[in-house]
Amino acid sequence: MRIGTLVILTLLAGCAPVGPDFVRPDLPANPAWLEAELEQFDTDGPELAEWWKRLNDPVLDGLIATAIANNNNLRVAGLRVLESQAALNVATGTRYPQGQVVVGDATAVGASESNANTTAGDLTFTQFNLGASLSWEIDFWGRFRRGIEAADASLLASVASFDEAVVLVIAQVATTYTVIRSTEEQLRLAGESLAIQQRSYDIVELLYRNGESSELDALQAQTLLLSTEASIPGLKTSLQQAKNSLSVLLGLPPSDIDAMLQRDEFFPVLPDNVSVGIPANVLRQRPDVRRAELQAIAQNALVGVANANLYPSFSLNGYLGLAAAGNTDTTRTGDSGIGELFRSDSLTYSVGPSFVWPFLNYGRIRNDIRVQDARLQQALVQYRETAIQAAREVEDAMTALVNSSEQDDILRQTVEVAQRSSDLSMLRYREGFADYQRVLNAQQALFGAQQRYAANRGAVLSNYIGLYRSLGGGWQTPGPRQYIDDTTRQQMEERTNWGDLFEGPPPAEE
């Protein structure tokens, strides 16, 4: 009979879990990009792994490697992966007997002499108990299996969140580096313009003192000179603030940044073509889209957990132990009872099935199911929204890169024309064929064109970086991921026994 009960309960545990099975929603993706027909983009599989190395900038390569190793947000994301792995192990443990305890006690009992039921026998004695109890709730309705399913999906979602953090940190480092290079270029050009305008002012000032030019020309030359000089402090402030931002991304003090930025050339060179793939493939490998889907899978499993609470839970309970009692007055009997505990006739046990069915729950369980189902629908809508936003980000980045590249060509020509105009105006002024106003206008136009060109070159590079960020590039690193650095691992192992959890979970699907 007992064996039959165990067999029946074990068979019941193999039933399919209640609740809905997850159905992956269709991705709302266009068959092709709106800008895919442009020559600048290829629809072949994009080279997303270490995409920044296509810029051939060793300084940028070193900065990104430092950020991946030291960035504090990445460390937190890695620790959340470890947390999710431990939570999965907790959920997995529910497949086995949930209650496994060893118990023991020694109790001295003194009965009342006035109690009619205790007039016979010893009124004082010691009770000893030693045993082990086991309680195993059979997973008949799949509540524990759904919990494991939710924990497993949450683990993979934390891995996707880590990958998303990698993509973001790489893009932030590259963008901040671009701001630094662009501002340095603007400062260099401002210094060159300041030197040219200083020479012009010196010439006009000398002519004015010699009576060969008007005071108005000298004042206008000085105004332009001071205006250009006034732009430099603002550029220096922007440069230092960008360096400070970079230090935070790298997890280093600001004093270490200047030594890492040494390079003769200011701007990395963009490759001729950019591969963007096709929308459906890009959206599937973006970490945030993958994370949104996994969160929906986890919530779907929680709906099953809530459904299982509608039905009775079946458990197998058992106790095996030893029990004995002895007289408290050992001077009279010579035996306290502890020796009786380990005799064969002190054995006691109990075993049998039980069930609990909270059928009068006043609608609490059904309303909890509704809560979980509403959260599932929110997760599905959020998954769709994430995919739509991802497609928009790619389209925006492609458009911005195309238009800023076109603007870059126009501004480059503008600088060339403005430079020629400035040279000719100064030459004609010295020869007496033009007034100084033309020189001022030409020099002012040259300075503005140079500044816009330098800023736009930075914008082109930032849009290139933004495109790869929108494509989800950067997390596809060769070899196993390292979620926790060696120093953090050592600190945590000194506090807690982590077993083999530091080996890391399986990677999320690519």
FIPA-981140 format. One line per field, with one value per residue (C-alpha): x, y, z; residue in one letter. Coordinates in steps of 0.001 Angstrom, whole numbers, padded with zeros to 6 digits, always signed. Layout:
N
east <- X/...;
north <- Y/...;
up <- Z/...;
r <- A/...;
END
This chain:
510
east <- +000000/+002760/+004785/+001679/+001026/+004589/+004267/+000964/+002285/+005421/+003325/+001146/+004247/+004767/+001556/+001817/+002010/-001075/-001096/-000424/+002610/+004532/+004001/+006592/+004901/+005791/+008359/+006864/+009752/+009889/+011396/+014038/+015416/+014079/+017644/+018936/+018996/+021695/+025201/+026621/+024931/+025156/+022451/+024902/+025364/+026767/+030171/+029044/+031771/+034429/+033007/+035034/+038267/+037232/+038090/+041771/+042243/+044442/+043634/+039907/+040608/+042468/+039763/+037017/+039076/+039601/+035901/+034855/+037256/+036512/+033088/+031013/+027650/+028973/+030131/+026649/+025068/+027461/+026575/+022894/+023643/+025238/+022225/+019874/+021951/+021624/+017865/+017537/+019298/+016836/+013920/+015524/+015761/+011951/+011955/+013307/+011836/+011244/+011451/+014441/+015304/+016917/+015223/+016023/+014953/+015245/+012361/+011974/+008313/+006803/+003127/+000709/-000079/-003556/-004388/-006647/-005200/-001603/-002019/-000416/+003208/+006062/+005081/+008484/+010398/+012598/+011501/+014169/+013508/+015882/+014797/+014553/+011483/+010832/+008123/+007817/+005124/+004601/+004663/+001368/+000170/+003616/+003823/+007488/+008303/+006732/+008779/+011955/+010896/+010414/+013758/+015561/+014061/+014952/+018541/+018777/+017122/+019854/+022454/+020735/+020739/+024477/+024956/+022829/+025019/+028121/+026635/+025742/+029095/+031057/+028891/+029199/+032981/+033250/+030852/+032637/+035961/+034489/+033408/+036938/+038563/+036047/+036563/+040335/+040045/+037861/+040404/+043238/+041356/+040401/+044078/+045029/+042291/+043341/+046916/+045774/+043466/+046201/+048540/+045788/+045083/+048783/+048957/+045826/+046945/+050314/+048657/+046310/+049187/+050934/+047801/+047261/+044102/+041082/+040472/+037289/+039337/+041504/+038484/+036724/+039861/+040148/+036457/+036876/+040042/+038384/+035297/+037429/+039455/+036237/+035196/+038257/+037384/+034019/+035704/+038213/+035358/+033578/+036814/+037514/+033934/+034093/+037322/+035665/+032745/+035184/+036919/+033601/+032978/+036468/+036182/+039349/+040186/+040200/+043952/+044629/+042780/+045215/+047953/+045533/+044514/+047933/+047716/+048854/+045755/+042455/+039784/+039447/+038743/+035363/+035183/+033646/+030714/+028611/+026781/+023389/+021854/+018077/+015597/+014336/+017813/+018996/+016031/+016456/+020052/+019592/+020008/+017111/+014685/+015922/+015591/+012010/+011085/+012686/+010878/+007618/+008561/+009260/+005957/+004114/+005480/+004310/+000773/+001136/+002382/-000700/-003026/-001562/-002727/-006334/-005818/-004981/-001336/-000289/+002572/+004358/+005372/+007561/+009280/+011792/+013198/+013909/+011953/+012503/+011693/+013437/+012894/+014231/+015355/+018433/+019545/+016513/+016401/+020010/+018847/+018048/+016503/+019206/+020479/+017013/+016973/+019205/+017400/+015570/+012225/+012646/+012147/+009212/+008083/+005236/+004682/+001802/+000362/-001534/-003198/-004137/-006833/-007628/-011003/-012519/-010083/-012680/-011446/-007897/-006282/-008293/-007548/-003871/-004090/-005637/-002834/-000200/-002036/-002278/+001455/+002007/+000031/+002065/+005272/+004038/+003132/+006487/+008225/+006459/+007231/+010905/+011124/+009428/+011696/+014736/+013766/+013193/+016621/+018319/+016394/+017182/+020874/+021072/+019361/+021548/+024730/+023750/+022766/+025690/+028077/+026556/+026804/+030425/+031293/+029547/+031242/+034639/+034139/+032902/+036127/+038211/+036294/+036376/+040122/+040672/+038413/+040297/+043658/+042509/+040804/+043961/+046099/+043822/+043713/+047490/+047568/+044957/+042195/+039779/+038744/+039330/+035662/+036076/+039016/+036944/+034015/+036249/+038106/+034882/+033317/+036435/+036392/+032684/+033087/+036039/+034152/+031044/+033157/+035006/+031739/+030098/+033027/+032381/+028674/+029404/+031510/+028880/+026192/+028382/+028719/+024990/+024246/+026259/+024695/+021233/+022276/+023239/+026920/+029671/+028460/+029348/+032762/+034666/+035024/+033095/+031773/+033368/+030628/+032788/+036377/+038973/+039158/+035394/+035377/+038086/+036247/+033009/+034653/+036250/+032747/+030661/+031015/+029866/+030616/+030769/+028434/+031346/+031765/+028854/+025495/+025022/+024942/+021664/+020688/+022255;
north <- +000000/+002437/+001596/+001990/+005425/+006532/+005256/+007030/+010337/+010046/+009417/+012381/+014577/+013899/+015642/+018623/+021915/+024089/+027541/+028807/+027780/+030740/+031634/+034019/+037065/+038019/+040793/+043965/+044401/+045772/+043480/+046123/+049370/+052636/+053784/+050408/+051447/+054007/+053089/+053730/+050659/+046943/+044487/+041674/+040381/+043267/+042868/+043756/+042108/+044706/+047066/+050011/+048408/+049244/+052862/+051870/+054000/+052247/+054880/+054158/+050419/+050848/+053033/+050524/+047633/+049597/+050421/+046787/+045788/+048634/+050157/+050002/+049668/+046593/+045148/+045622/+043999/+041055/+040652/+040583/+037650/+035888/+036747/+035297/+032121/+031649/+032355/+029679/+027198/+028061/+027374/+024146/+022910/+022808/+019631/+017745/+017315/+020855/+020063/+018013/+018593/+016782/+017493/+016708/+017806/+016998/+018125/+017897/+017371/+017851/+016859/+018274/+015965/+017513/+016401/+013375/+011950/+011910/+010268/+007036/+006658/+009081/+012714/+013985/+012619/+013655/+013168/+012661/+012786/+012474/+012101/+013347/+014606/+014961/+016820/+016592/+018481/+016625/+018940/+017600/+020778/+021942/+024891/+024262/+023511/+026795/+028518/+026981/+028055/+031637/+031658/+030253/+032917/+035592/+034354/+034632/+038058/+039181/+037935/+039985/+042989/+042521/+042410/+045542/+047282/+046283/+047792/+051001/+051415/+050862/+053394/+055922/+055598/+055966/+058938/+060708/+060074/+061637/+064720/+065030/+064768/+067162/+069738/+069401/+070069/+073102/+074412/+073891/+075741/+078513/+078923/+079137/+081695/+083669/+083812/+084979/+087602/+088784/+089374/+091228/+093380/+094181/+095287/+097459/+098922/+099852/+101435/+103360/+104717/+105750/+107505/+105072/+103472/+104577/+103938/+102092/+099437/+098937/+098675/+096201/+094060/+094104/+093164/+090098/+089137/+089356/+087501/+084600/+084624/+084523/+081234/+079387/+079188/+077594/+074990/+074237/+073741/+071338/+069429/+068972/+067961/+065337/+063987/+063833/+061910/+059521/+058925/+057819/+055407/+053967/+053742/+055819/+059176/+062183/+062631/+059384/+060392/+062783/+060171/+057752/+060241/+060992/+060868/+063071/+062745/+064021/+062139/+058411/+057555/+056007/+052963/+053399/+051015/+049956/+046624/+046793/+043404/+043029/+044277/+040912/+039542/+042765/+042913/+039304/+039803/+043157/+042503/+044728/+042972/+039598/+040727/+041913/+038536/+036630/+038781/+037888/+034190/+034495/+036264/+033657/+030979/+032986/+032818/+029028/+029269/+031309/+028828/+025923/+027533/+026796/+023073/+020955/+020343/+016782/+016047/+013053/+013471/+011214/+011083/+008586/+008970/+007747/+008598/+007687/+008949/+008581/+009555/+012961/+011646/+009728/+009037/+006809/+005060/+005400/+006102/+009490/+007938/+009007/+005475/+004196/+006489/+004233/+000938/-000750/-000431/+003405/+003620/+005750/+006700/+008135/+008302/+009135/+011423/+014631/+017330/+020971/+022652/+026297/+026124/+028956/+031656/+034379/+034936/+035796/+033107/+033939/+037619/+036799/+034908/+037986/+040129/+037829/+037636/+041439/+041622/+039065/+041180/+044224/+042272/+041235/+044826/+045986/+043388/+044739/+048329/+047499/+045960/+048965/+051384/+049338/+049569/+053316/+053797/+052019/+054033/+057285/+056419/+055521/+058758/+060834/+059211/+059751/+063384/+064333/+062741/+064827/+067906/+067033/+067228/+070585/+072040/+070825/+072729/+075719/+075808/+075603/+078504/+080557/+080014/+081195/+084200/+085174/+084958/+087037/+089694/+090230/+090347/+092922/+094981/+095150/+096161/+098853/+097365/+096510/+097985/+096231/+095310/+092617/+091195/+091106/+089441/+086847/+085992/+085775/+083498/+081294/+080888/+079987/+077508/+075807/+075449/+074044/+071629/+070346/+069952/+068143/+065751/+064800/+064455/+062079/+059880/+060026/+058975/+056090/+055027/+055498/+053231/+050378/+050967/+050753/+047541/+046083/+045803/+045141/+042342/+039597/+038863/+035663/+033145/+032960/+036108/+037312/+038676/+039246/+040432/+038528/+041099/+041035/+037261/+037057/+039477/+037529/+034145/+035414/+036132/+033304/+029821/+030338/+026823/+026649/+029615/+031776/+029522/+031438/+030528/+029409/+032366/+033653/+032675/+034831;
up <- +000000/+000946/-002154/-004295/-002838/-003653/-007225/-007746/-006421/-008551/-011666/-010848/-010767/-014473/-015591/-017910/-016006/-016012/-017511/-021040/-023055/-024434/-028084/-029532/-031076/-034621/-034899/-036438/-038885/-042427/-045070/-045871/-044466/-045813/-046574/-047740/-051379/-050680/-051768/-048322/-046831/-047549/-046574/-045979/-042459/-040406/-038769/-035259/-033189/-032316/-034927/-033565/-034773/-038323/-037442/-037070/-033968/-031380/-028752/-029065/-028947/-025668/-024142/-024931/-023548/-020330/-020050/-020499/-017727/-015277/-015941/-012766/-014542/-016325/-013008/-011536/-014611/-014258/-010592/-011523/-013805/-010847/-008688/-011308/-011505/-007748/-007949/-010641/-008385/-005610/-007950/-009199/-005613/-005389/-007504/-004501/-000989/+000227/+003941/+005144/+008780/+011687/+015023/+018628/+022056/+025737/+027912/+031677/+032666/+036120/+036435/+039012/+041944/+042110/+038574/+038704/+035532/+036820/+040210/+039064/+037930/+038021/+038203/+037096/+034108/+031162/+027522/+024817/+021045/+018111/+014474/+010921/+009080/+005375/+003490/-000262/-002138/-005404/-008415/-009751/-011443/-012540/-010157/-009403/-013026/-014064/-011376/-012769/-016258/-015029/-013206/-016250/-018522/-015959/-015952/-019730/-019529/-017107/-019591/-022304/-019956/-019486/-023261/-023590/-021021/-023016/-026186/-024365/-022611/-025828/-027672/-024840/-024739/-028511/-028580/-025720/-027441/-030588/-028633/-027254/-030693/-032244/-029496/-029768/-033493/-032872/-030379/-032858/-035596/-033192/-032307/-035992/-036683/-033628/-034927/-038380/-036913/-034551/-037513/-039357/-036348/-035935/-039568/-039332/-036006/-037514/-040547/-038283/-036217/-039447/-040645/-043516/-042118/-040141/-036461/-037462/-039277/-036205/-033893/-036162/-036366/-032585/-032189/-034406/-032563/-029148/-030373/-031559/-028341/-026288/-027908/-026604/-022857/-023683/-025872/-023118/-020652/-023013/-023573/-019873/-019149/-021902/-020421/-017001/-018497/-020130/-016800/-015271/-018144/-017718/-013940/-013545/-011944/-014349/-013866/-015776/-018956/-020648/-020856/-022564/-025268/-026775/-030557/-033431/-035614/-034310/-036229/-036949/-040588/-041369/-043661/-047090/-046602/-043636/-043461/-041753/-042565/-042841/-040226/-038951/-038255/-036634/-034269/-033166/-032065/-030328/-026598/-025522/-027887/-026667/-023055/-023621/-025105/-022227/-019689/-021420/-021247/-017512/-016888/-018942/-016599/-013571/-014958/-014764/-011181/-010248/-012023/-010071/-006830/-007850/-007333/-004303/-003500/-002659/-000296/+001130/+004771/+006848/+010205/+011558/+015038/+018534/+021679/+025306/+028779/+032131/+035768/+036693/+040088/+038948/+042549/+042952/+039599/+038458/+034857/+033316/+030181/+027719/+027569/+026647/+023590/+021491/+022143/+019321/+021027/+021091/+017325/+016168/+012686/+010673/+006903/+004667/+002021/+002600/+000549/+000984/-001072/-000340/-002078/+000007/-001071/-001704/-005241/-004155/-006313/-009417/-009013/-008618/-011914/-013477/-012082/-013587/-016910/-017098/-016460/-019221/-021672/-020631/-021280/-024735/-025615/-024264/-026426/-029489/-028483/-027942/-031410/-033022/-031180/-032204/-035876/-035508/-033930/-036833/-039405/-037564/-037335/-041030/-042061/-039754/-041066/-044713/-044275/-042024/-044550/-047335/-045141/-044422/-048127/-048460/-045378/-046556/-049817/-047826/-045813/-048977/-050576/-047355/-047038/-050605/-050029/-046873/-048602/-051602/-049476/-047425/-050559/-052255/-049051/-048905/-052570/-051944/-054113/-051257/-047952/-044658/-044225/-046848/-044898/-041724/-043444/-045070/-041854/-039867/-042497/-042509/-038725/-038710/-041582/-039907/-036634/-038333/-040351/-037290/-035369/-038277/-038641/-035032/-035799/-038703/-036456/-033692/-036165/-037294/-033655/-033137/-036074/-034610/-031213/-032790/-034567/-031182/-031987/-029492/-027230/-029715/-028242/-029035/-026211/-022939/-021336/-018131/-015931/-012842/-012682/-010665/-007867/-007281/-007408/-004776/-002483/-002746/-002245/+000959/+002312/+000880/-000579/-004171/-005393/-009179/-009845/-010956/-013973/-015455/-017001/-020594/-022982/-024295/-027804/-030469;
r <- M/R/I/G/T/L/V/I/L/T/L/L/A/G/C/A/P/V/G/P/D/F/V/R/P/D/L/P/A/N/P/A/W/L/E/A/E/L/E/Q/F/D/T/D/G/P/E/L/A/E/W/W/K/R/L/N/D/P/V/L/D/G/L/I/A/T/A/I/A/N/N/N/N/L/R/V/A/G/L/R/V/L/E/S/Q/A/A/L/N/V/A/T/G/T/R/Y/P/Q/G/Q/V/V/V/G/D/A/T/A/V/G/A/S/E/S/N/A/N/T/T/A/G/D/L/T/F/T/Q/F/N/L/G/A/S/L/S/W/E/I/D/F/W/G/R/F/R/R/G/I/E/A/A/D/A/S/L/L/A/S/V/A/S/F/D/E/A/V/V/L/V/I/A/Q/V/A/T/T/Y/T/V/I/R/S/T/E/E/Q/L/R/L/A/G/E/S/L/A/I/Q/Q/R/S/Y/D/I/V/E/L/L/Y/R/N/G/E/S/S/E/L/D/A/L/Q/A/Q/T/L/L/L/S/T/E/A/S/I/P/G/L/K/T/S/L/Q/Q/A/K/N/S/L/S/V/L/L/G/L/P/P/S/D/I/D/A/M/L/Q/R/D/E/F/F/P/V/L/P/D/N/V/S/V/G/I/P/A/N/V/L/R/Q/R/P/D/V/R/R/A/E/L/Q/A/I/A/Q/N/A/L/V/G/V/A/N/A/N/L/Y/P/S/F/S/L/N/G/Y/L/G/L/A/A/A/G/N/T/D/T/T/R/T/G/D/S/G/I/G/E/L/F/R/S/D/S/L/T/Y/S/V/G/P/S/F/V/W/P/F/L/N/Y/G/R/I/R/N/D/I/R/V/Q/D/A/R/L/Q/Q/A/L/V/Q/Y/R/E/T/A/I/Q/A/A/R/E/V/E/D/A/M/T/A/L/V/N/S/S/E/Q/D/D/I/L/R/Q/T/V/E/V/A/Q/R/S/S/D/L/S/M/L/R/Y/R/E/G/F/A/D/Y/Q/R/V/L/N/A/Q/Q/A/L/F/G/A/Q/Q/R/Y/A/A/N/R/G/A/V/L/S/N/Y/I/G/L/Y/R/S/L/G/G/G/W/Q/T/P/G/P/R/Q/Y/I/D/D/T/T/R/Q/Q/M/E/E/R/T/N/W/G/D/L/F/E/G/P/P/P/A/E/E;
END
